[in-house]
Amino acid sequence: MRIPRIVITAMLLAPLMLAAQDKDSFTPMAMDSGFGKMDVGEPKVKPEEIIKQFAAKESQFKKALDNYTYRRTVKLQEYDDDDKVDGEYFEVSDVIFDSTGRRTERVVMAPTVSLKRIAMSPSDLQDIQQNLSMLLTTEEIQNYEIKYVGRQQVDEIECYVFDVAPKLIEKKKRYLKGRIWVDTEALQIVVTNGWIVPDDTKKGQEDLHPPFMTWRQQIDGHYWFPVYTIGEGVLHFAGGHGYMAQDVHIKQTIKYSDYKQFHADVTLIYNGQEMDKGQPQQPTEAPKK
């Protein structure tokens, strides 16, 4: 998010959420406090093998998602110094295919934007449109440092927990920095928590993003796709070029619904074999709204 080029009133907000710029000492968002106690003992499977397997499945899931239509609902709210909503960006879009089979989007609802303190930036739209929580594929995994943290219960699913961070940030690329929860049985990511980086922190032209958490559910019995993302934090804009410094409390939610397979011949292949569709596992639960 960026500061619009208008006169801005300085705000004093208590830092009740994670500050979006505090990425060097990552800790999960407070909303994961409902998860089970962390077991820091050695995993039954070598961490390197877990990483290899979940990355392979990420590649397959991302490819499968390209053959699905779905509805995406985005809401971004900003809060005033009394912590009341005083500006909003809202859009409902259907991600579909046109008559030629080309991927496209159709806006279903987009009321007038009422944001006052910030403006949506190209990187915000990129993060939303390209679903950048699905970054840890086999093709991308070599770009990350991945550290095993322990085991933790997420709803009814036992998970391996890993911290992830990019080894090197290349220009015009976006990366995940944060924490993931991987199903210990299926070895696939079910929850993602962190930031999409980098931010532009240059004074006067900051482009900042809040920490987020994404939950997935099992679609069609075997594809684990995102269903709900929530991001909340205080963005600190240092000001510049005559503009006053300010902190802006924002909250963003993204809902993904109505997944429908477009191509009937989509097959999920893993280790050279079609994945067993079997019985669906118990999906993780997104928070109640």
C-alpha positions as CSV (number, residue, x, y, z in Angstrom):
1,M,0.0,0.0,0.0
2,R,1.1,3.5,-0.7
3,I,0.3,7.0,0.7
4,P,-1.9,8.9,-1.7
5,R,-0.4,12.3,-2.8
6,I,-2.7,14.4,-0.7
7,V,-2.3,16.3,2.6
8,I,-2.1,13.8,5.4
9,T,-3.0,14.1,9.1
10,A,-0.5,12.4,11.4
11,M,-2.0,9.5,13.4
12,L,-0.9,8.0,16.8
13,L,-1.9,4.3,17.0
14,A,-1.0,1.8,19.7
15,P,1.0,-1.0,18.0
16,L,-1.4,-3.7,18.9
17,M,-0.7,-5.7,15.7
18,L,2.6,-6.7,14.2
19,A,4.2,-3.7,12.5
20,A,4.5,-4.6,8.8
21,Q,8.1,-3.6,8.7
22,D,9.3,-5.8,11.5
23,K,10.3,-8.7,9.3
24,D,13.8,-9.4,10.6
25,S,12.6,-11.1,13.8
26,F,9.6,-13.0,12.5
27,T,7.0,-14.3,14.9
28,P,3.6,-15.7,13.8
29,M,0.5,-13.6,14.0
30,A,-1.3,-13.6,17.3
31,M,-4.3,-15.4,15.6
32,D,-2.3,-18.7,15.6
33,S,-2.4,-18.8,19.4
34,G,-5.3,-21.3,19.0
35,F,-3.0,-23.9,17.5
36,G,-1.6,-26.7,19.7
37,K,1.6,-26.7,21.8
38,M,4.8,-26.8,19.7
39,D,6.7,-30.1,19.9
40,V,10.4,-29.2,19.1
41,G,11.6,-32.8,19.0
42,E,13.1,-34.4,15.9
43,P,10.5,-35.3,13.1
44,K,9.9,-38.9,12.1
45,V,10.8,-37.9,8.5
46,K,14.0,-36.0,7.6
47,P,13.2,-32.3,7.1
48,E,14.9,-32.4,3.7
49,E,12.5,-35.1,2.6
50,I,9.5,-33.2,3.9
51,I,10.6,-30.1,2.0
52,K,11.1,-32.0,-1.2
53,Q,7.7,-33.6,-1.0
54,F,5.6,-30.6,-0.1
55,A,7.4,-28.5,-2.8
56,A,6.6,-31.2,-5.4
57,K,2.9,-31.1,-4.4
58,E,2.9,-27.3,-4.4
59,S,4.0,-27.4,-8.1
60,Q,1.2,-29.8,-8.9
61,F,-1.4,-27.8,-6.9
62,K,-0.4,-24.6,-8.6
63,K,-0.6,-26.2,-12.0
64,A,-4.0,-27.7,-11.1
65,L,-5.3,-24.3,-9.9
66,D,-4.7,-23.0,-13.4
67,N,-7.5,-25.3,-14.6
68,Y,-10.1,-24.0,-12.0
69,T,-12.5,-21.1,-12.0
70,Y,-13.3,-19.4,-8.7
71,R,-14.7,-16.3,-7.1
72,R,-12.3,-13.9,-5.2
73,T,-13.7,-11.4,-2.7
74,V,-11.2,-8.7,-1.5
75,K,-11.8,-6.2,1.3
76,L,-9.3,-3.7,2.5
77,Q,-10.2,-1.4,5.4
78,E,-8.3,1.4,7.0
79,Y,-8.9,2.7,10.5
80,D,-8.9,6.2,12.0
81,D,-7.2,7.3,15.3
82,D,-10.3,6.0,17.2
83,D,-9.8,2.6,15.6
84,K,-13.0,2.9,13.5
85,V,-13.2,2.0,9.8
86,D,-13.1,5.2,7.8
87,G,-12.1,3.9,4.3
88,E,-12.5,0.8,2.3
89,Y,-11.5,-1.0,-1.0
90,F,-13.9,-3.8,-2.0
91,E,-14.0,-5.9,-5.1
92,V,-15.6,-9.2,-6.1
93,S,-14.2,-10.9,-9.2
94,D,-14.7,-14.2,-11.0
95,V,-11.5,-15.8,-12.2
96,I,-12.7,-17.5,-15.4
97,F,-11.8,-18.6,-18.9
98,D,-13.0,-16.8,-22.0
99,S,-14.4,-18.4,-25.2
100,T,-10.8,-19.1,-26.4
101,G,-9.8,-20.8,-23.2
102,R,-7.7,-17.9,-22.0
103,R,-7.5,-17.1,-18.3
104,T,-9.2,-13.8,-17.5
105,E,-11.1,-12.0,-14.7
106,R,-14.6,-10.5,-14.6
107,V,-15.4,-7.9,-12.0
108,V,-18.8,-8.7,-10.4
109,M,-18.9,-5.9,-7.8
110,A,-16.6,-2.9,-7.2
111,P,-18.1,0.0,-5.2
112,T,-16.3,3.3,-5.2
113,V,-13.0,3.2,-3.3
114,S,-13.2,5.3,-0.1
115,L,-9.6,4.9,1.1
116,K,-8.2,8.1,2.5
117,R,-4.8,7.3,4.0
118,I,-3.4,4.7,1.6
119,A,-3.8,3.7,-2.0
120,M,-3.6,0.3,-3.7
121,S,-0.3,-0.2,-5.4
122,P,0.7,-2.5,-8.4
123,S,2.4,-4.9,-5.9
124,D,-0.9,-5.1,-3.9
125,L,-2.8,-6.1,-7.0
126,Q,0.0,-8.5,-8.1
127,D,-0.2,-10.3,-4.7
128,I,-3.9,-10.6,-4.9
129,Q,-4.2,-11.7,-8.5
130,Q,-1.3,-14.1,-8.6
131,N,-2.1,-15.8,-5.3
132,L,1.4,-15.5,-4.0
133,S,0.9,-17.7,-1.0
134,M,1.7,-20.6,-3.3
135,L,5.4,-19.8,-3.8
136,L,7.2,-22.8,-2.4
137,T,7.2,-25.0,-5.5
138,T,10.0,-27.3,-6.7
139,E,11.0,-24.7,-9.2
140,E,11.3,-22.0,-6.5
141,I,12.3,-23.8,-3.4
142,Q,16.1,-23.4,-4.1
143,N,15.6,-19.7,-3.6
144,Y,14.7,-20.1,0.1
145,E,16.3,-20.9,3.4
146,I,13.9,-23.3,5.2
147,K,14.3,-24.2,8.9
148,Y,12.4,-26.9,10.7
149,V,10.7,-25.6,13.8
150,G,8.7,-28.5,15.2
151,R,5.3,-30.2,15.2
152,Q,2.0,-28.5,16.0
153,Q,-1.7,-29.3,15.9
154,V,-3.8,-27.2,13.6
155,D,-7.5,-28.0,14.2
156,E,-7.6,-31.7,13.6
157,I,-4.4,-32.0,11.5
158,E,-1.0,-32.7,12.9
159,C,1.6,-30.5,11.2
160,Y,5.3,-30.0,10.7
161,V,6.2,-26.4,11.1
162,F,8.9,-24.6,9.0
163,D,10.2,-21.0,8.9
164,V,11.0,-19.8,5.4
165,A,12.9,-16.8,4.0
166,P,14.4,-15.9,0.6
167,K,18.1,-16.4,0.3
168,L,18.5,-13.5,-2.1
169,I,15.9,-11.0,-3.3
170,E,15.9,-10.3,-7.1
171,K,14.5,-7.2,-8.6
172,K,10.9,-7.3,-9.6
173,K,10.3,-10.7,-7.8
174,R,8.1,-11.3,-4.8
175,Y,8.9,-13.8,-2.1
176,L,7.4,-15.4,1.0
177,K,9.0,-14.7,4.4
178,G,7.3,-16.4,7.4
179,R,6.1,-19.7,8.5
180,I,4.2,-22.7,7.0
181,W,2.4,-25.7,8.5
182,V,2.7,-29.0,6.6
183,D,0.3,-31.9,7.1
184,T,2.4,-34.7,8.6
185,E,0.5,-37.4,6.7
186,A,0.0,-35.9,3.3
187,L,3.1,-33.7,3.4
188,Q,1.3,-30.6,1.9
189,I,1.0,-27.1,3.1
190,V,-2.3,-26.3,4.9
191,V,-1.5,-22.9,6.5
192,T,0.8,-20.0,5.5
193,N,1.7,-17.1,7.8
194,G,4.1,-14.2,7.1
195,W,4.8,-11.5,4.5
196,I,5.2,-11.2,0.8
197,V,8.5,-9.3,0.3
198,P,10.2,-7.0,-0.5
199,D,8.6,-3.8,0.6
200,D,9.8,-0.5,-0.8
201,T,10.9,1.5,2.3
202,K,12.4,4.5,0.6
203,K,11.3,7.6,2.4
204,G,8.5,9.4,0.7
205,Q,7.6,6.5,-1.7
206,E,7.0,3.6,0.7
207,D,5.1,0.6,-0.6
208,L,4.3,-1.5,2.5
209,H,2.3,-4.7,3.2
210,P,0.8,-6.2,6.3
211,P,1.6,-9.7,7.7
212,F,-1.0,-12.2,6.6
213,M,-2.3,-15.7,7.3
214,T,-3.8,-18.0,4.6
215,W,-5.9,-21.2,5.3
216,R,-6.4,-23.9,2.8
217,Q,-9.0,-26.6,2.3
218,Q,-9.2,-29.7,0.3
219,I,-11.0,-29.2,-3.1
220,D,-12.3,-32.2,-5.0
221,G,-10.8,-34.5,-2.5
222,H,-7.1,-33.9,-3.1
223,Y,-6.2,-30.3,-4.2
224,W,-5.4,-28.0,-1.2
225,F,-6.3,-24.5,-2.4
226,P,-6.4,-21.2,-0.5
227,V,-9.9,-20.4,0.8
228,Y,-9.3,-17.5,3.2
229,T,-6.5,-14.9,3.8
230,I,-6.5,-12.3,6.5
231,G,-3.8,-9.6,6.9
232,E,-3.7,-7.0,9.6
233,G,-1.0,-4.6,10.8
234,V,0.2,-1.0,11.4
235,L,2.0,0.3,8.3
236,H,4.6,2.9,9.2
237,F,5.1,5.6,6.6
238,A,8.1,7.8,7.3
239,G,6.9,10.6,5.1
240,G,8.9,12.8,2.8
241,H,8.7,15.5,0.1
242,G,6.7,17.6,2.5
243,Y,4.4,14.8,3.8
244,M,4.1,14.0,7.5
245,A,5.0,10.7,8.9
246,Q,2.1,8.5,9.9
247,D,1.1,5.0,11.1
248,V,-1.9,3.4,9.4
249,H,-3.8,0.5,10.8
250,I,-5.3,-1.7,8.0
251,K,-7.0,-5.0,7.7
252,Q,-7.4,-7.0,4.6
253,T,-9.4,-10.2,3.9
254,I,-9.4,-12.3,0.7
255,K,-12.0,-15.1,0.3
256,Y,-11.7,-17.8,-2.4
257,S,-14.9,-19.7,-3.2
258,D,-16.9,-21.6,-5.8
259,Y,-13.9,-23.6,-7.1
260,K,-14.9,-25.4,-10.3
261,Q,-12.7,-27.4,-12.6
262,F,-12.6,-26.0,-16.1
263,H,-10.7,-28.9,-17.9
264,A,-12.1,-32.3,-17.2
265,D,-8.8,-34.0,-18.0
266,V,-6.8,-32.4,-15.0
267,T,-4.8,-35.2,-13.3
268,L,-2.6,-34.7,-10.3
269,I,0.7,-36.6,-10.8
270,Y,3.2,-37.2,-8.0
271,N,6.4,-39.2,-8.2
272,G,5.2,-40.4,-11.6
273,Q,1.9,-41.7,-10.4
274,E,-1.6,-40.3,-10.2
275,M,-2.3,-39.3,-6.6
276,D,-4.9,-41.4,-4.8
277,K,-8.0,-39.4,-4.4
278,G,-9.2,-41.6,-1.6
279,Q,-11.3,-40.1,1.2
280,P,-11.0,-36.3,1.7
281,Q,-9.1,-35.3,4.8
282,Q,-10.5,-33.0,7.4
283,P,-9.8,-29.5,6.1
284,T,-8.4,-26.7,8.3
285,E,-11.0,-24.2,9.5
286,A,-10.7,-20.6,8.6
287,P,-11.7,-18.2,11.5
288,K,-15.3,-17.4,11.9
289,K,-16.3,-13.9,10.7
